[in-house]
């Protein structure tokens, strides 16, 4: 049975209808959070995650919204707060890679969309969370999901995506230092290659088999493994961790 509104801290997770985001929603629920499950278009998948969160005894709501749109971000925070109460934590997880290939072959539409979701979307959601904190003081932590690509550069695969995640890492460090005096922590998690739909969406569903031998641990991560790192940063156990990016990369 779900708890009453506002009895648990609420976390809003972008891109939470599948993959790392969905796993993070369930891990957060197990840690005592109510969860706003943001999604871009797959409402049934988001509602399935909501049902799983509620089965764990927490409140949850599916909130549609394109993170690259200020109006959509405002609306999704409104809906989340109406259902769950003030947002105490934000996980900026929504992201896309675009097609795998050489940078010179990436078209302008893909470049614009990657930057809009991965970078501008992270900025807009963080700014909205901070604006609401100014009103009720609930926000305690922001976790930005980055990528190992931010440091490897991913040549020949998606340099453009890697660069967008490099921007996220810089944002994480700078904003964390800026907000530290207010008691708001800003952290990042940089996953290595993970078993999600992102490989198929990038045009290479068999990519996991190709990249696994390059990883020191010899395998890709499961979404649940990355989710544990994200949720640890949301908890008091990470109370002295801010302005930094945790690498969960299998040794890369």
N, C-alpha and C positions, 0 to 999 in steps of 0.2 A: 504493500500500500504506500502511495506517495505521501510525503510529508506536506505540511501546510506551507503556504507561500512565505518566504523570508526566514524560515526556520533553519535553513542551511545556507552557506555561502553559495552564490551563483557564479558559474563560469560560462562565458560565451565562447564557443569554438567555431571558427570559420572553416568552411570546407569539411564539415563533420559527418557527411552522409556516407562516407566510405573511407577505406584505407587508414592512414595514420590518424586522421581526424575522428573517425568512428571509434577506433580503438582507444583514443584519448578520452572520448566522451564516456565510455564504459569504465575506464580506469579512474577517471575523476569521480564518477558516481560511487565507486567502491571506496573512495577516500572521503566521501561525505558531501560532495558538491551536487547541487542541482545544476542542470545542464541545458543551455540553449544551443540547439543543433542547427547551425547555419548551413544552407545549401543553395546552390545556384539554380538548378533545374530539376533534380531528381527527387521530387516530393515523396514518392513511396519509399525510397531508400532512407531518407531522413526520418520518416515516421517509423520505420523499422528500428532505427537506432533509438528513437524516443521510447518505443515500447520496451526495448531492452533496458534502458535506464530506469524506467518506471518499475520494471520487474525487480530491480535491485533496491527498490524502496525510496527512490529519489524522484523529485519533480523534474520534468523535462518538457521542452517545447521545440517544435521545428520552426525555424525562422528563415524565410526565403530572402535572398538579397545578393546582388552583384557587389562585391566589396570595392570595385572600382568606381562605384557611383555614390556620391555623397548622400543623395536623397535616399538611396536604398539602404545605406549604412545607418542613417538616422532612423529609418523605419524599422530596421531589424533590431536595433537597440531598444526602441520604444516597445516593440512586441515582446522582447525578452524580459524587460523590466516589468511590464504589465503582468506577465505570467509568473515570474520568479522573484521579483523584487530587485533591489540594486545589484549591479554587476560588480562582484568582488575581484574577478579574474578574467583576463582575456587571453585566448590562445589564437594567434594569427597563423593559421595553418593553411588557408586556401592558397593554392599555387598551381601553375602550369609550366611545362617545359617547352612546349612547341615541338615541331618535328625534329628528329635527330638528323644531324648533318652538318656540313660546313657552314660557318657564319655567313660567308658570301652568298649562300643559297637561300638564306632566310628572307621571306618577303616582309614588306613593311607592316602588313596587317598583323602578322605573328609577333613582330618586334613590339608593336604598340600594345598588343593585348598582354604579352608577357610582362612588360613593365607596368601596365595598368593594374593587373591583378597582384603580381608579386611585390611590387614596390609601392605604388600609389595605394593599393588596397590595404597594405600593412599600415601605411601612414594614416589613412582615413579612419581605420578602426581604432588605432591607438589614440588619435586625436579625439574621437567621439567618446571613448572611455574616459579620457581625462576631463573632457568638458562636463560629463555627468558626475565625475568625482568632485568637481568644484561645487556641485549642488548638494551632494549627500555624503561625500567622503568615504565611499565604500571600497573604492579600488585599492587593491593591495599588490597585485602583480600582473605583469604582461609577459607572456612567453611567445617569442617569434620563432616559427619553424623555418630554419634555413636549409642548408644542404652542404655536404662535403664538397660539392662542386664549387663552392665559393672560394676554396683554397686550391683545389686541383686545376680549376679552369676549364675542365672538360673539353679539351681540344678535339675537334672532329666530331663532336656529339652535340653539345649545346652551350657554346661559349656565352651566348646571349643570356641563357638561363643562369649560368654560373655568375655572370656579372650582376644580374638582378639580385641574387642571393648575397653577393658581396655587399650590395647596398643595404640589405636587411641586416647583415652583421654590423656594419658601421653604425646604422641607426640604433641597433640594440645597445651598443657600447655607449654611444653619445647620450641617448635618452636615459639610460640607466644612471649615468653620472648626473644628469640634469635633475632627475627626480629623487635621487637618494635622500636629500634633506627632507623630502615630504613623506618619507617612509614607504614609497612605492618602488618595488623592485622591477627591473626589466632584464629579462634573460633570454637567451636563445638556445635552441637545440639544432645541431647540424647533423641530420641523419646521413648515413651512407646509403648505398643502394638497398632498397626495401621491397619486399614482395607486395606490390600494389598494382592498381590498374594504370599507373602512370607510364609504364613501359609500353603497353599496348596503345595508349593514347598518343604516345610519341612516335608510333609507327613501327615499333620493334618488340612484339610480344615475347620473343625468345631472348631478349637482352639479358635477363637474369643468368641464364646459362653461360653467356659470353663473358659477363663481368665477374662472376663468382670466383674464378681462379686468381683474379688480381687482388682479392681482399685477403689480408693476412689471416683472418679467422676462417677463410675458405667458404663462406656462404653469405647470402643476403640476410638482412634483418627481417624479422616478422614485425608487422605493424605494432603489435602489443609490446615489443621490446622498446621501440621508440616512444610509445605512449608512456611507459613507465618513467622514462627520463623526463618527459614533459611534465607529468603530474608531480614528480618529486619536486620540481622547481616551483610548483604551485603551493606546496605545503610548508608549514613552519619548519620542517627539517632543513629547508634551504634558506632559512631566514637571513643568513649572512652572505648570500650569493646574489650578486647583481652586476649589471654592466659587463656581462661575459657570455660566451657561447660555449655550451657543452657539446663536445663532439661524441656522437654515438655512431661510429663509422666502421666498426669491426677491425680497427687498426690502421686504416688509411690516414 
